[in-house]
Amino acid sequence: MQLNLPANPSTGASWALRSMPNSLMLLGVDYHNSAQCKKGMVGCSGLRSYTFEAVANGVGELKLNYGRAWEKDSWESKNITISVQP
């Protein structure tokens, strides 16, 4: 299973995975610039990708925050309810 979220780390903002269901195992986190972002460009947006493996059946919630580390009062929270079936 893969979760892709819009991101722009060049602005100092990043996604943080706060919690996930026990039925998932996190395999990796990656970032890909958008196709419009050419080599050497700054301020480009892209996608933060989380790759998970289902290890048990269950329903749970992925909880994430997006923002800058020094601006915790303005972080965006995202909760995603998922049903897991390996």
C-alpha positions in Angstrom: 0.0 0.0 0.0 1.3 3.5 -0.8 0.1 6.8 0.4 1.1 9.9 -1.6 0.7 13.4 -0.1 1.4 16.8 -1.7 4.5 18.4 -0.2 7.0 21.2 -0.6 10.0 20.6 1.6 12.0 23.4 0.0 9.8 25.8 2.1 10.8 24.0 5.3 7.5 22.2 5.6 7.3 18.4 5.9 5.0 15.5 6.7 5.4 13.7 10.1 3.7 10.3 10.6 2.4 10.5 14.2 0.8 7.1 14.4 -0.4 4.1 12.4 -2.4 1.0 13.0 -0.6 -2.1 14.3 -1.9 -3.9 11.2 0.6 -2.0 9.0 4.4 -2.0 8.8 6.1 1.1 7.4 8.6 0.0 4.6 9.8 3.4 3.4 9.4 7.1 3.0 10.4 8.9 -0.2 9.9 12.3 -2.0 9.5 13.0 -5.7 9.5 16.4 -7.3 6.7 17.2 -9.6 7.3 16.8 -13.4 7.3 20.6 -13.7 10.4 20.9 -11.4 13.5 21.0 -13.5 17.1 20.5 -12.2 18.3 23.4 -10.2 14.8 24.9 -9.6 13.8 25.8 -6.0 10.4 26.1 -4.4 9.0 23.1 -6.4 6.3 21.0 -5.0 6.0 17.2 -5.2 4.8 14.2 -3.4 5.8 12.6 -0.1 5.3 8.8 -0.4 4.8 6.4 2.4 5.0 2.7 1.6 3.3 0.2 4.0 2.9 -3.5 4.1 -0.3 -5.1 5.6 0.7 -7.5 8.3 -2.8 -8.2 9.8 -6.4 -7.6 9.2 -7.9 -4.6 10.9 -9.4 -1.1 10.7 -7.3 1.8 12.0 -6.2 5.4 11.4 -3.1 6.9 10.0 -2.4 10.2 11.7 0.0 12.8 10.1 1.0 16.4 10.6 2.2 18.8 7.9 4.1 22.0 8.7 7.4 23.6 9.7 9.1 22.4 12.8 9.3 26.0 14.2 5.6 26.7 13.6 3.9 23.9 15.5 0.8 26.1 16.2 0.0 26.2 12.5 0.5 22.5 11.6 -2.2 20.8 9.4 -3.4 17.5 10.8 -4.6 14.7 8.6 -6.3 11.5 9.8 -7.0 8.7 7.3 -9.2 5.8 8.3 -8.1 2.6 6.5 -9.2 -1.0 6.3 -6.3 -3.4 6.2 -6.4 -6.9 4.6 -3.1 -8.6 3.9 
